[in-house]
Amino acid sequence: MTMSQEQLLATAVETAIRSVPGVAGVFRAGTTVSKLVDVGARLVGAKDEAAPLVRIEESADGGRVDAAIGVQASAGAVDTVHRVHAAVDAALVQHGVVPAEIRVTVVHVDGIASPGPLSPGIPASLREDGQEHAPSW
């Protein structure tokens, strides 16, 4: 697969991911090192700024897709990841690629408040004893 074919496939996969209900966003996938290399390549003009955020690699075992997503808390992270996995698989099959591995990482959940000093107590409905308590974090 040439680089332009790989980029077209990554764009198609990213588009499929963005269309999945519950996906709040797509983020740059890969390890910290690969992200640093990617940033460096963009800074020197060796990589297009509009390059897809999804990472696709071909190997002797088949293809590997890495995607990092944000999910909407109301949709549920696990259900959303399952839907994204199915959408990625379908997009790859549509382009004649059989993946060896699809990795979907949730890097952000929209709608979750961070615990902090201004947070209200833990609701009684979430406590075994039915009493409302101040958070212990």
Backbone torsions as a table, in degrees:
resi	resn	phi	psi	omega
1	MET	NA	127.4	179.5
2	THR	-78.1	168.2	-177.9
3	MET	-61.8	-40.4	-179.4
4	SER	-68.2	-36.6	176.0
5	GLN	-65.4	-41.0	178.9
6	GLU	-63.3	-41.0	179.7
7	GLN	-67.4	-39.9	177.1
8	LEU	-63.7	-41.2	177.9
9	LEU	-65.2	-44.0	179.1
10	ALA	-62.0	-38.4	177.7
11	THR	-65.4	-41.7	178.3
12	ALA	-64.1	-40.7	179.0
13	VAL	-66.0	-44.0	178.8
14	GLU	-60.9	-41.6	178.1
15	THR	-62.3	-41.9	178.4
16	ALA	-62.6	-41.2	179.9
17	ILE	-63.8	-45.5	-178.6
18	ARG	-61.7	-24.2	-178.2
19	SER	-85.1	-5.5	-178.0
20	VAL	-76.7	128.4	176.5
21	PRO	-58.8	134.0	179.1
22	GLY	100.2	-14.4	178.5
23	VAL	-81.8	121.5	-179.8
24	ALA	-92.9	-20.3	179.7
25	GLY	179.7	164.8	176.4
26	VAL	-119.3	135.6	-177.1
27	PHE	-118.6	163.6	178.9
28	ARG	-61.8	126.1	-178.6
29	ALA	-94.2	157.6	175.2
30	GLY	123.6	176.0	178.9
31	THR	-76.4	168.2	177.9
32	THR	-58.9	-42.1	179.9
33	VAL	-63.3	-45.5	-178.6
34	SER	-65.7	-33.4	177.3
35	LYS	-67.7	-38.9	177.8
36	LEU	-65.7	-42.2	176.8
37	VAL	-61.7	-42.6	179.6
38	ASP	-61.4	-45.6	178.7
39	VAL	-61.3	-43.5	178.2
40	GLY	-60.6	-42.7	179.1
41	ALA	-63.8	-37.8	177.9
42	ARG	-68.1	-39.5	-178.6
43	LEU	-64.2	-36.6	-179.7
44	VAL	-91.2	3.2	175.9
45	GLY	82.9	11.4	-178.9
46	ALA	-84.0	-8.9	179.7
47	LYS	-138.0	139.6	-178.2
48	ASP	-66.3	135.1	178.2
49	GLU	-63.0	-27.9	-177.5
50	ALA	-91.5	13.1	-179.6
51	ALA	-59.6	147.4	-179.3
52	PRO	-59.7	152.2	179.5
53	LEU	-84.1	-19.4	179.4
54	VAL	-80.0	141.2	-179.3
55	ARG	-107.4	126.8	178.3
56	ILE	-124.6	130.7	178.6
57	GLU	-128.4	137.2	174.7
58	GLU	-99.5	139.4	175.6
59	SER	-143.4	178.0	179.1
60	ALA	-62.4	-27.8	-178.9
61	ASP	-80.0	-13.3	-173.9
62	GLY	125.7	-165.1	-178.2
63	GLY	-92.0	156.8	173.8
64	ARG	-130.4	133.0	178.7
65	VAL	-116.9	131.2	173.2
66	ASP	-117.8	127.0	177.9
67	ALA	-134.2	137.3	176.5
68	ALA	-116.6	125.6	-174.5
69	ILE	-127.4	158.9	166.0
70	GLY	-105.5	142.9	-179.8
71	VAL	-122.5	156.0	174.5
72	GLN	-85.5	127.7	-176.2
73	ALA	-55.6	-37.4	-177.7
74	SER	-66.5	-21.8	-179.5
75	ALA	-85.4	-19.8	-178.2
76	GLY	83.4	125.1	-176.5
77	ALA	-64.9	-44.3	-176.5
78	VAL	-64.4	-47.7	179.3
79	ASP	-61.9	-40.9	-179.7
80	THR	-64.7	-42.4	178.4
81	VAL	-61.5	-41.1	178.2
82	HIS	-62.5	-41.9	179.0
83	ARG	-66.6	-39.8	178.6
84	VAL	-64.3	-44.7	179.3
85	HIS	-56.7	-45.9	179.9
86	ALA	-64.7	-39.1	179.7
87	ALA	-67.1	-40.2	177.6
88	VAL	-64.2	-46.6	179.6
89	ASP	-58.4	-45.5	-179.8
90	ALA	-63.9	-41.3	179.3
91	ALA	-64.2	-40.8	179.0
92	LEU	-65.6	-45.8	179.4
93	VAL	-61.1	-40.9	179.0
94	GLN	-59.9	-29.6	179.5
95	HIS	-98.5	10.8	175.8
96	GLY	75.8	22.4	179.9
97	VAL	-111.7	130.6	176.8
98	VAL	-104.1	112.4	-177.3
99	PRO	-77.0	144.2	172.1
100	ALA	-87.0	-29.0	-175.6
101	GLU	-154.4	135.8	173.1
102	ILE	-123.9	118.3	178.3
103	ARG	-112.7	122.0	177.2
104	VAL	-116.6	121.5	-179.3
105	THR	-114.7	128.6	175.0
106	VAL	-87.1	117.2	-178.5
107	VAL	-108.1	-7.8	-179.9
108	HIS	-157.8	142.7	174.3
109	VAL	-122.9	117.0	178.2
110	ASP	-77.4	140.1	174.9
111	GLY	92.7	7.2	176.8
112	ILE	-104.0	120.8	178.3
113	ALA	-79.3	139.4	176.6
114	SER	-76.4	138.6	176.9
115	PRO	-67.2	143.2	180.0
116	GLY	-168.2	-179.9	-175.5
117	PRO	-64.3	-22.0	-179.2
118	LEU	-94.2	0.1	179.8
119	SER	-68.9	143.7	176.0
120	PRO	-70.3	171.8	177.8
121	GLY	-63.8	169.9	177.3
122	ILE	-75.4	124.7	-176.4
123	PRO	-59.1	145.3	-179.2
124	ALA	-57.6	-32.0	-178.4
125	SER	-65.2	-18.5	179.9
126	LEU	-98.4	-2.5	-177.5
127	ARG	-102.9	141.6	178.9
128	GLU	-62.9	-36.9	-175.8
129	ASP	-85.9	-1.7	177.7
130	GLY	75.5	4.0	-179.6
131	GLN	-100.9	144.6	177.3
132	GLU	-82.0	136.0	-177.2
133	HIS	-130.1	152.6	172.8
134	ALA	-71.6	144.7	179.4
135	PRO	-60.8	150.3	-177.2
136	SER	-107.5	16.8	-179.8
137	TRP	-86.6	NA	NA
